[in-house]
Amino acid sequence: MKFNIKIKNILLLSVLFIALDSYGQQDPLYTQYYNNFSLINPAYSGSHGLFTATANVRSQWAGEAGGPETQTFSIHGPAGKNVGLGFSVVNDKVYVLNETHVFADFSYSIEASENATLAFGLKAGGSFLNVDLMSLGIENDALFNENLNEFNPNIGAGAFYYTDKFYASVSTVNILKNKHYDNSSTVVSSASKEMIFYISSGYVFDLADAFKLKPSVMLRAVNGSPLSTDISASILWNDRLEFGLSHRLDESISGLFQIRLTDNFKIGYTYDTTISDLSNYNNGAHEFSLILNLGKTSKNTTNRTPPFYWMKSNKAALKQIDAEL
C-alpha cells in the first residue's frame, strides 16, 4: 500500500511539473489578440490616440474541470508627444497552478513617412506563481506539505509599424528566462519559462462603401514548442459589426464576432473548436472581450490608427484634429 501511494505521489508531482513546464513555455494564446495587442507588443501602447481599456476572459478545454482559464485587464494610451504608456494584469489558472502577470509598457513613436508610423516599446514587470499542492489533500508526504510560491521579474520589447491600411509587428517577451524548481531528497523536478517571439502582419481592403476585408497572420515561436501560426480573415461592416474565421494550424478553427454598441464601447466573442487529437477530451474554448475608449483623442497623436482597430468616434476626432492642424 505504501509503495502504491509513493508511486501515485511521484506521478502526481511529475504531472504537475510537466504542466508547469508546458504552461510556462506556452503562455495563453488569445484568438482575439488584436484586442490585447499591447500584451504581446509594448510598442502598440498609445497607438489609438486615446486611452483604451480592455477586459478579456478566456476559458479553454470547456467542460473539463481544472482546464486553463485566463482573465485579463489592460489599459494604454498617449502620455505626451510621441509617447505611450500601458499597464496590464493577466491571471492564468490551470488545475492547481495559478500565475498572475503584472506589466507596465512604454512606447515611443516616430513618423516613418508621411503616411506611416514606426513605434518602439519596452515591457517590464513580473509574474507571481502559486502551485497549491496542499489542496490535493495528500497527507504524510513532505512533497505535498508546502505550496510553491515565487515571483519572477521579466522584460519584453517590440517594434510596430503601421499605416491606415497595413501593419507589421515583431516583439518578444520573457527575455529573462525563469526556472521554477522543486528539489527534495527523493525528487528533483524543474520547469523553465522560455523567451517567446511574435511576428504579425495584416492589411485592410475596401470592398465597398460599408464593407472591409481584414486578413492577418500571427506567428508565435518558443524554444521547445512547435511554431504556432494563426491565419485570420474578417469582414467589417460600417465600422460597427465584424465577423470572421481564424485557423490555428493543426490546432483549432475559430469563429470571430465583434459589435460596437456605442461610439466608445464594443464587445467581442470567439469560440474555438479543437481539430487536434485533444478534441476527444474537450469542448473547445470560449473568449469574451469588452473594449472601452476613455477620454478624448490626444492632439499629440498622428492622424492614423492601426488598421485592425476600429472606433468611429476616434476616427472622426482624428480627422477633426487633422483639419485644425
C-alpha positions as YAML, in Angstrom:
chain: A
units: angstrom
residues:
- id: 1
  name: MET
  ca: [0.00, 0.00, 0.00]
- id: 2
  name: LYS
  ca: [2.77, 2.48, 0.94]
- id: 3
  name: PHE
  ca: [4.59, 1.64, -2.27]
- id: 4
  name: ASN
  ca: [1.44, 2.38, -4.33]
- id: 5
  name: ILE
  ca: [0.89, 5.69, -2.52]
- id: 6
  name: LYS
  ca: [4.51, 6.67, -3.13]
- id: 7
  name: ILE
  ca: [4.21, 5.86, -6.83]
- id: 8
  name: LYS
  ca: [0.97, 7.86, -7.00]
- id: 9
  name: ASN
  ca: [2.57, 10.87, -5.32]
- id: 10
  name: ILE
  ca: [5.58, 10.82, -7.65]
- id: 11
  name: LEU
  ca: [3.30, 10.53, -10.68]
- id: 12
  name: LEU
  ca: [1.16, 13.44, -9.46]
- id: 13
  name: LEU
  ca: [4.23, 15.59, -8.88]
- id: 14
  name: SER
  ca: [5.61, 14.69, -12.29]
- id: 15
  name: VAL
  ca: [2.32, 15.63, -13.95]
- id: 16
  name: LEU
  ca: [2.28, 18.94, -12.07]
- id: 17
  name: PHE
  ca: [5.73, 19.94, -13.24]
- id: 18
  name: ILE
  ca: [5.08, 18.74, -16.78]
- id: 19
  name: ALA
  ca: [2.03, 21.01, -16.73]
- id: 20
  name: LEU
  ca: [4.09, 23.83, -15.24]
- id: 21
  name: ASP
  ca: [6.77, 23.39, -17.91]
- id: 22
  name: SER
  ca: [4.35, 23.33, -20.86]
- id: 23
  name: TYR
  ca: [2.22, 26.08, -19.34]
- id: 24
  name: GLY
  ca: [5.27, 28.27, -18.73]
- id: 25
  name: GLN
  ca: [6.53, 27.82, -22.29]
- id: 26
  name: GLN
  ca: [3.09, 28.29, -23.80]
- id: 27
  name: ASP
  ca: [1.69, 31.43, -22.21]
- id: 28
  name: PRO
  ca: [-2.00, 31.98, -23.01]
- id: 29
  name: LEU
  ca: [-2.84, 32.16, -26.71]
- id: 30
  name: TYR
  ca: [-5.52, 34.73, -27.47]
- id: 31
  name: THR
  ca: [-7.68, 34.28, -30.53]
- id: 32
  name: GLN
  ca: [-8.72, 37.94, -30.21]
- id: 33
  name: TYR
  ca: [-5.09, 39.04, -29.99]
- id: 34
  name: TYR
  ca: [-5.96, 42.27, -31.85]
- id: 35
  name: ASN
  ca: [-7.91, 43.35, -28.75]
- id: 36
  name: ASN
  ca: [-4.95, 42.67, -26.46]
- id: 37
  name: PHE
  ca: [-2.07, 43.57, -28.74]
- id: 38
  name: SER
  ca: [-0.18, 45.55, -26.08]
- id: 39
  name: LEU
  ca: [0.20, 42.30, -24.12]
- id: 40
  name: ILE
  ca: [2.47, 40.84, -26.79]
- id: 41
  name: ASN
  ca: [3.97, 44.07, -28.16]
- id: 42
  name: PRO
  ca: [4.54, 47.11, -25.88]
- id: 43
  name: ALA
  ca: [5.16, 49.31, -28.95]
- id: 44
  name: TYR
  ca: [1.41, 49.16, -29.61]
- id: 45
  name: SER
  ca: [0.67, 51.17, -26.45]
- id: 46
  name: GLY
  ca: [-0.75, 54.61, -27.17]
- id: 47
  name: SER
  ca: [-1.32, 53.99, -30.88]
- id: 48
  name: HIS
  ca: [-5.07, 54.69, -30.65]
- id: 49
  name: GLY
  ca: [-4.62, 58.36, -29.77]
- id: 50
  name: LEU
  ca: [-6.70, 57.94, -26.61]
- id: 51
  name: PHE
  ca: [-6.81, 55.62, -23.62]
- id: 52
  name: THR
  ca: [-8.36, 52.23, -24.26]
- id: 53
  name: ALA
  ca: [-9.27, 49.69, -21.56]
- id: 54
  name: THR
  ca: [-9.82, 46.03, -22.40]
- id: 55
  name: ALA
  ca: [-11.16, 43.20, -20.25]
- id: 56
  name: ASN
  ca: [-10.85, 39.67, -21.59]
- id: 57
  name: VAL
  ca: [-11.92, 36.27, -20.27]
- id: 58
  name: ARG
  ca: [-10.84, 33.02, -21.92]
- id: 59
  name: SER
  ca: [-11.90, 29.52, -20.86]
- id: 60
  name: GLN
  ca: [-10.15, 26.60, -22.57]
- id: 61
  name: TRP
  ca: [-10.98, 22.91, -22.54]
- id: 62
  name: ALA
  ca: [-14.64, 23.79, -21.94]
- id: 63
  name: GLY
  ca: [-16.42, 21.20, -19.84]
- id: 64
  name: GLU
  ca: [-13.24, 19.83, -18.26]
- id: 65
  name: ALA
  ca: [-12.58, 20.51, -14.56]
- id: 66
  name: GLY
  ca: [-9.27, 22.32, -13.98]
- id: 67
  name: GLY
  ca: [-8.96, 23.46, -17.60]
- id: 68
  name: PRO
  ca: [-6.96, 26.63, -18.36]
- id: 69
  name: GLU
  ca: [-8.71, 29.91, -17.57]
- id: 70
  name: THR
  ca: [-7.37, 33.40, -18.22]
- id: 71
  name: GLN
  ca: [-8.64, 36.80, -17.07]
- id: 72
  name: THR
  ca: [-7.03, 39.92, -18.47]
- id: 73
  name: PHE
  ca: [-7.27, 43.65, -17.88]
- id: 74
  name: SER
  ca: [-5.17, 46.13, -19.84]
- id: 75
  name: ILE
  ca: [-5.15, 49.87, -20.40]
- id: 76
  name: HIS
  ca: [-2.93, 52.01, -22.61]
- id: 77
  name: GLY
  ca: [-2.87, 55.43, -24.19]
- id: 78
  name: PRO
  ca: [-0.81, 58.52, -25.10]
- id: 79
  name: ALA
  ca: [1.19, 60.24, -22.35]
- id: 80
  name: GLY
  ca: [2.84, 63.07, -24.25]
- id: 81
  name: LYS
  ca: [4.18, 63.83, -27.68]
- id: 82
  name: ASN
  ca: [5.05, 60.51, -29.37]
- id: 83
  name: VAL
  ca: [4.96, 58.67, -26.02]
- id: 84
  name: GLY
  ca: [2.58, 55.90, -25.00]
- id: 85
  name: LEU
  ca: [2.11, 54.12, -21.67]
- id: 86
  name: GLY
  ca: [0.32, 50.92, -20.76]
- id: 87
  name: PHE
  ca: [-0.46, 48.61, -17.85]
- id: 88
  name: SER
  ca: [-1.76, 45.05, -17.78]
- id: 89
  name: VAL
  ca: [-2.74, 42.34, -15.32]
- id: 90
  name: VAL
  ca: [-3.21, 38.77, -16.52]
- id: 91
  name: ASN
  ca: [-4.32, 35.90, -14.29]
- id: 92
  name: ASP
  ca: [-3.83, 32.34, -15.54]
- id: 93
  name: LYS
  ca: [-5.10, 29.24, -13.81]
- id: 94
  name: VAL
  ca: [-4.90, 25.54, -14.71]
- id: 95
  name: TYR
  ca: [-5.61, 22.78, -12.21]
- id: 96
  name: VAL
  ca: [-3.65, 23.77, -9.04]
- id: 97
  name: LEU
  ca: [-1.34, 26.20, -10.89]
- id: 98
  name: ASN
  ca: [-2.11, 29.91, -10.67]
- id: 99
  name: GLU
  ca: [0.06, 32.69, -12.16]
- id: 100
  name: THR
  ca: [-0.56, 36.44, -12.17]
- id: 101
  name: HIS
  ca: [1.44, 38.63, -14.58]
- id: 102
  name: VAL
  ca: [1.74, 42.38, -13.91]
- id: 103
  name: PHE
  ca: [3.50, 44.55, -16.51]
- id: 104
  name: ALA
  ca: [3.97, 48.20, -17.48]
- id: 105
  name: ASP
  ca: [4.61, 49.31, -21.07]
- id: 106
  name: PHE
  ca: [6.41, 52.26, -22.64]
- id: 107
  name: SER
  ca: [6.40, 53.19, -26.32]
- id: 108
  name: TYR
  ca: [7.93, 55.92, -28.48]
- id: 109
  name: SER
  ca: [6.68, 56.68, -31.99]
- id: 110
  name: ILE
  ca: [8.27, 58.39, -34.95]
- id: 111
  name: GLU
  ca: [6.92, 59.35, -38.37]
- id: 112
  name: ALA
  ca: [8.48, 56.81, -40.72]
- id: 113
  name: SER
  ca: [6.93, 58.60, -43.70]
- id: 114
  name: GLU
  ca: [4.04, 60.91, -44.50]
- id: 115
  name: ASN
  ca: [1.60, 58.00, -44.18]
- id: 116
  name: ALA
  ca: [3.32, 55.64, -41.74]
- id: 117
  name: THR
  ca: [4.26, 55.44, -38.08]
- id: 118
  name: LEU
  ca: [7.01, 53.35, -36.51]
- id: 119
  name: ALA
  ca: [6.86, 52.71, -32.77]
- id: 120
  name: PHE
  ca: [9.32, 51.04, -30.39]
- id: 121
  name: GLY
  ca: [8.34, 49.67, -27.00]
- id: 122
  name: LEU
  ca: [9.61, 48.17, -23.75]
- id: 123
  name: LYS
  ca: [7.73, 45.99, -21.25]
- id: 124
  name: ALA
  ca: [8.76, 45.43, -17.63]
- id: 125
  name: GLY
  ca: [7.19, 43.64, -14.71]
- id: 126
  name: GLY
  ca: [6.93, 40.13, -13.38]
- id: 127
  name: SER
  ca: [4.84, 37.09, -12.55]
- id: 128
  name: PHE
  ca: [3.57, 35.74, -9.24]
- id: 129
  name: LEU
  ca: [3.41, 31.93, -9.33]
- id: 130
  name: ASN
  ca: [1.46, 29.75, -6.91]
- id: 131
  name: VAL
  ca: [1.19, 25.95, -7.03]
- id: 132
  name: ASP
  ca: [-1.39, 24.87, -4.45]
- id: 133
  name: LEU
  ca: [-0.02, 21.41, -3.70]
- id: 134
  name: MET
  ca: [-1.77, 21.23, -0.32]
- id: 135
  name: SER
  ca: [-5.19, 21.43, -1.99]
- id: 136
  name: LEU
  ca: [-4.57, 17.93, -3.40]
- id: 137
  name: GLY
  ca: [-5.25, 16.55, 0.08]
- id: 138
  name: ILE
  ca: [-2.25, 14.20, 0.12]
- id: 139
  name: GLU
  ca: [-1.12, 13.77, 3.73]
- id: 140
  name: ASN
  ca: [2.02, 12.35, 5.35]
- id: 141
  name: ASP
  ca: [4.19, 13.22, 2.36]
- id: 142
  name: ALA
  ca: [6.76, 16.02, 2.56]
- id: 143
  name: LEU
  ca: [6.46, 16.67, -1.18]
- id: 144
  name: PHE
  ca: [2.88, 17.91, -0.74]
- id: 145
  name: ASN
  ca: [3.10, 19.64, 2.65]
- id: 146
  name: GLU
  ca: [4.11, 23.04, 1.29]
- id: 147
  name: ASN
  ca: [2.86, 25.15, -1.60]
- id: 148
  name: LEU
  ca: [5.16, 26.66, -4.21]
- id: 149
  name: ASN
  ca: [5.15, 30.48, -4.21]
- id: 150
  name: GLU
  ca: [7.59, 32.70, -6.09]
- id: 151
  name: PHE
  ca: [7.97, 35.94, -8.03]
- id: 152
  name: ASN
  ca: [9.85, 36.14, -11.33]
- id: 153
  name: PRO
  ca: [10.74, 39.51, -12.92]
- id: 154
  name: ASN
  ca: [10.80, 39.80, -16.69]
- id: 155
  name: ILE
  ca: [11.03, 42.21, -19.61]
- id: 156
  name: GLY
  ca: [9.93, 42.41, -23.24]
- id: 157
  name: ALA
  ca: [10.48, 44.59, -26.30]
- id: 158
  name: GLY
  ca: [8.91, 45.21, -29.69]
- id: 159
  name: ALA
  ca: [8.56, 47.32, -32.82]
- id: 160
  name: PHE
  ca: [5.29, 48.22, -34.52]
- id: 161
  name: TYR
  ca: [4.91, 49.75, -38.00]
- id: 162
  name: TYR
  ca: [1.52, 50.83, -39.29]
- id: 163
  name: THR
  ca: [-0.42, 52.89, -41.78]
- id: 164
  name: ASP
  ca: [-4.19, 53.25, -42.11]
- id: 165
  name: LYS
  ca: [-4.28, 50.01, -44.12]
- id: 166
  name: PHE
  ca: [-1.25, 47.92, -43.15]
- id: 167
  name: TYR
  ca: [0.62, 46.87, -40.04]
- id: 168
  name: ALA
  ca: [3.69, 44.77, -39.24]
- id: 169
  name: SER
  ca: [4.76, 43.79, -35.74]
- id: 170
  name: VAL
  ca: [7.73, 41.99, -34.20]
- id: 171
  name: SER
  ca: [8.19, 41.50, -30.47]
- id: 172
  name: THR
  ca: [9.49, 39.23, -27.76]
- id: 173
  name: VAL
  ca: [8.51, 38.60, -24.14]
- id: 174
  name: ASN
  ca: [10.08, 36.58, -21.32]
- id: 175
  name: ILE
  ca: [13.55, 37.82, -22.27]
- id: 176
  name: LEU
  ca: [14.73, 36.80, -18.80]
- id: 177
  name: LYS
  ca: [14.42, 33.03, -18.79]
- id: 178
  name: ASN
  ca: [12.95, 31.89, -15.47]
- id: 179
  name: LYS
  ca: [13.29, 28.45, -13.93]
- id: 180
  name: HIS
  ca: [10.78, 27.02, -11.45]
- id: 181
  name: TYR
  ca: [12.05, 24.10, -9.45]
- id: 182
  name: ASP
  ca: [11.36, 21.67, -6.63]
- id: 183
  name: ASN
  ca: [14.28, 19.89, -5.03]
- id: 184
  name: SER
  ca: [13.85, 17.25, -2.36]
- id: 185
  name: SER
  ca: [15.79, 14.23, -1.20]
- id: 186
  name: THR
  ca: [13.70, 11.98, -3.41]
- id: 187
  name: VAL
  ca: [12.55, 14.00, -6.42]
- id: 188
  name: VAL
  ca: [14.10, 16.80, -8.45]
- id: 189
  name: SER
  ca: [11.79, 18.48, -10.98]
- id: 190
  name: SER
  ca: [12.20, 21.69, -12.93]
- id: 191
  name: ALA
  ca: [10.36, 23.82, -15.44]
- id: 192
  name: SER
  ca: [11.53, 26.87, -17.35]
- id: 193
  name: LYS
  ca: [9.78, 29.81, -18.98]
- id: 194
  name: GLU
  ca: [11.34, 30.41, -22.38]
- id: 195
  name: MET
  ca: [11.64, 33.57, -24.49]
- id: 196
  name: ILE
  ca: [8.68, 33.93, -26.86]
- id: 197
  name: PHE
  ca: [8.82, 35.65, -30.26]
- id: 198
  name: TYR
  ca: [5.82, 37.11, -32.08]
- id: 199
  name: ILE
  ca: [5.60, 38.22, -35.72]
- id: 200
  name: SER
  ca: [2.33, 39.56, -37.06]
- id: 201
  name: SER
  ca: [1.03, 41.44, -40.09]
- id: 202
  name: GLY
  ca: [-2.27, 42.40, -41.66]
- id: 203
  name: TYR
  ca: [-3.99, 44.57, -44.24]
- id: 204
  name: VAL
  ca: [-7.41, 46.19, -44.74]
- id: 205
  name: PHE
  ca: [-9.08, 46.01, -48.16]
- id: 206
  name: ASP
  ca: [-12.01, 48.28, -49.00]
- id: 207
  name: LEU
  ca: [-14.65, 46.05, -50.61]
- id: 208
  name: ALA
  ca: [-17.42, 48.65, -50.83]
- id: 209
  name: ASP
  ca: [-18.52, 51.83, -49.10]
- id: 210
  name: ALA
  ca: [-19.55, 49.99, -45.95]
- id: 211
  name: PHE
  ca: [-17.53, 46.75, -46.10]
- id: 212
  name: LYS
  ca: [-13.86, 45.97, -45.41]
- id: 213
  name: LEU
  ca: [-11.87, 42.74, -45.60]
- id: 214
  name: LYS
  ca: [-9.23, 42.31, -42.86]
- id: 215
  name: PRO
  ca: [-6.81, 39.37, -43.32]
- id: 216
  name: SER
  ca: [-3.96, 38.90, -40.83]
- id: 217
  name: VAL
  ca: [-1.37, 36.37, -39.70]
- id: 218
  name: MET
  ca: [0.33, 35.75, -36.36]
- id: 219
  name: LEU
  ca: [3.43, 33.59, -35.83]
- id: 220
  name: ARG
  ca: [4.50, 32.58, -32.34]
- id: 221
  name: ALA
  ca: [7.80, 30.81, -31.68]
- id: 222
  name: VAL
  ca: [9.21, 29.47, -28.43]
- id: 223
  name: ASN
  ca: [12.11, 27.11, -27.83]
- id: 224
  name: GLY
  ca: [10.98, 23.55, -27.22]
- id: 225
  name: SER
  ca: [7.48, 24.00, -28.66]
- id: 226
  name: PRO
  ca: [6.03, 23.79, -32.18]
- id: 227
  name: LEU
  ca: [5.61, 27.01, -34.16]
- id: 228
  name: SER
  ca: [2.11, 28.40, -33.64]
- id: 229
  name: THR
  ca: [0.53, 30.06, -36.68]
- id: 230
  name: ASP
  ca: [-2.79, 31.91, -36.74]
- id: 231
  name: ILE
  ca: [-4.34, 32.86, -40.08]
- id: 232
  name: SER
  ca: [-7.41, 35.08, -39.78]
- id: 233
  name: ALA
  ca: [-9.83, 36.93, -42.02]
- id: 234
  name: SER
  ca: [-12.85, 39.03, -41.10]
- id: 235
  name: ILE
  ca: [-15.43, 41.29, -42.68]
- id: 236
  name: LEU
  ca: [-16.12, 44.68, -41.08]
- id: 237
  name: TRP
  ca: [-19.43, 46.36, -41.83]
- id: 238
  name: ASN
  ca: [-19.89, 50.10, -41.32]
- id: 239
  name: ASP
  ca: [-17.28, 50.21, -38.52]
- id: 240
  name: ARG
  ca: [-19.93, 48.57, -36.37]
- id: 241
  name: LEU
  ca: [-20.09, 44.81, -36.90]
- id: 242
  name: GLU
  ca: [-17.21, 42.40, -37.51]
- id: 243
  name: PHE
  ca: [-17.33, 38.67, -38.12]
- id: 244
  name: GLY
  ca: [-14.79, 36.19, -39.44]
- id: 245
  name: LEU
  ca: [-12.78, 32.99, -39.10]
- id: 246
  name: SER
  ca: [-9.37, 32.13, -37.68]
- id: 247
  name: HIS
  ca: [-7.32, 28.97, -38.14]
- id: 248
  name: ARG
  ca: [-4.50, 28.00, -35.80]
- id: 249
  name: LEU
  ca: [-2.68, 25.49, -37.96]
- id: 250
  name: ASP
  ca: [-3.04, 21.87, -36.77]
- id: 251
  name: GLU
  ca: [-4.80, 23.08, -33.61]
- id: 252
  name: SER
  ca: [-8.12, 24.86, -33.95]
- id: 253
  name: ILE
  ca: [-10.68, 26.72, -36.03]
- id: 254
  name: SER
  ca: [-12.40, 29.77, -34.53]
- id: 255
  name: GLY
  ca: [-15.41, 31.91, -35.23]
- id: 256
  name: LEU
  ca: [-14.91, 35.65, -34.52]
- id: 257
  name: PHE
  ca: [-17.57, 38.22, -33.72]
- id: 258
  name: GLN
  ca: [-17.43, 41.86, -32.57]
- id: 259
  name: ILE
  ca: [-20.03, 44.60, -32.36]
- id: 260
  name: ARG
  ca: [-19.75, 48.28, -31.48]
- id: 261
  name: LEU
  ca: [-22.65, 49.14, -29.17]
- id: 262
  name: THR
  ca: [-21.77, 52.83, -28.77]
- id: 263
  name: ASP
  ca: [-19.14, 55.13, -30.23]
- id: 264
  name: ASN
  ca: [-16.72, 54.18, -27.44]
- id: 265
  name: PHE
  ca: [-17.73, 50.68, -26.41]
- id: 266
  name: LYS
  ca: [-17.64, 47.32, -28.18]
- id: 267
  name: ILE
  ca: [-17.80, 43.66, -27.23]
- id: 268
  name: GLY
  ca: [-16.29, 40.57, -28.83]
- id: 269
  name: TYR
  ca: [-16.81, 36.81, -28.67]
- id: 270
  name: THR
  ca: [-14.81, 33.91, -30.08]
- id: 271
  name: TYR
  ca: [-15.42, 30.18, -30.00]
- id: 272
  name: ASP
  ca: [-12.51, 27.85, -30.75]
- id: 273
  name: THR
  ca: [-13.10, 24.25, -31.76]
- id: 274
  name: THR
  ca: [-10.11, 21.93, -31.45]
- id: 275
  name: ILE
  ca: [-9.10, 19.87, -34.51]
- id: 276
  name: SER
  ca: [-6.09, 18.09, -32.98]
- id: 277
  name: ASP
  ca: [-6.19, 14.83, -31.02]
- id: 278
  name: LEU
  ca: [-7.19, 16.85, -27.96]
- id: 279
  name: SER
  ca: [-10.68, 17.29, -29.49]
- id: 280
  name: ASN
  ca: [-11.60, 13.96, -27.90]
- id: 281
  name: TYR
  ca: [-11.07, 15.42, -24.43]
- id: 282
  name: ASN
  ca: [-12.51, 18.95, -24.51]
- id: 283
  name: ASN
  ca: [-15.31, 21.01, -25.99]
- id: 284
  name: GLY
  ca: [-13.27, 23.93, -27.30]
- id: 285
  name: ALA
  ca: [-12.68, 27.37, -25.81]
- id: 286
  name: HIS
  ca: [-14.77, 30.50, -25.22]
- id: 287
  name: GLU
  ca: [-13.32, 34.01, -25.26]
- id: 288
  name: PHE
  ca: [-15.10, 37.28, -24.39]
- id: 289
  name: SER
  ca: [-13.79, 40.85, -24.70]
- id: 290
  name: LEU
  ca: [-15.02, 44.25, -23.55]
- id: 291
  name: ILE
  ca: [-13.26, 47.28, -25.09]
- id: 292
  name: LEU
  ca: [-13.86, 50.81, -23.82]
- id: 293
  name: ASN
  ca: [-12.41, 54.10, -25.04]
- id: 294
  name: LEU
  ca: [-11.69, 56.61, -22.27]
- id: 295
  name: GLY
  ca: [-11.36, 60.38, -22.59]
- id: 296
  name: LYS
  ca: [-10.74, 62.32, -25.79]
- id: 297
  name: THR
  ca: [-8.35, 61.82, -28.65]
- id: 298
  name: SER
  ca: [-4.95, 63.34, -27.91]
- id: 299
  name: LYS
  ca: [-3.63, 66.17, -30.08]
- id: 300
  name: ASN
  ca: [-0.20, 64.58, -29.75]
- id: 301
  name: THR
  ca: [-1.23, 61.60, -31.85]
- id: 302
  name: THR
  ca: [-0.76, 61.05, -35.56]
- id: 303
  name: ASN
  ca: [-3.68, 61.15, -37.94]
- id: 304
  name: ARG
  ca: [-3.98, 57.37, -38.12]
- id: 305
  name: THR
  ca: [-4.77, 54.33, -36.04]
- id: 306
  name: PRO
  ca: [-3.69, 50.68, -36.54]
- id: 307
  name: PRO
  ca: [-5.83, 49.06, -39.24]
- id: 308
  name: PHE
  ca: [-7.28, 46.32, -37.02]
- id: 309
  name: TYR
  ca: [-8.54, 48.94, -34.55]
- id: 310
  name: TRP
  ca: [-11.92, 50.48, -35.30]
- id: 311
  name: MET
  ca: [-13.87, 53.08, -33.36]
- id: 312
  name: LYS
  ca: [-15.89, 55.55, -35.36]
- id: 313
  name: SER
  ca: [-15.68, 58.33, -32.78]
- id: 314
  name: ASN
  ca: [-11.88, 58.10, -32.65]
- id: 315
  name: LYS
  ca: [-11.50, 58.25, -36.43]
- id: 316
  name: ALA
  ca: [-13.80, 61.26, -36.61]
- id: 317
  name: ALA
  ca: [-11.83, 63.01, -33.87]
- id: 318
  name: LEU
  ca: [-8.57, 62.35, -35.67]
- id: 319
  name: LYS
  ca: [-9.93, 63.84, -38.88]
- id: 320
  name: GLN
  ca: [-11.07, 66.92, -36.95]
- id: 321
  name: ILE
  ca: [-7.62, 67.35, -35.38]
- id: 322
  name: ASP
  ca: [-6.00, 66.97, -38.78]
- id: 323
  name: ALA
  ca: [-8.28, 69.66, -40.21]
- id: 324
  name: GLU
  ca: [-7.42, 72.02, -37.35]
- id: 325
  name: LEU
  ca: [-3.70, 71.50, -37.96]
...
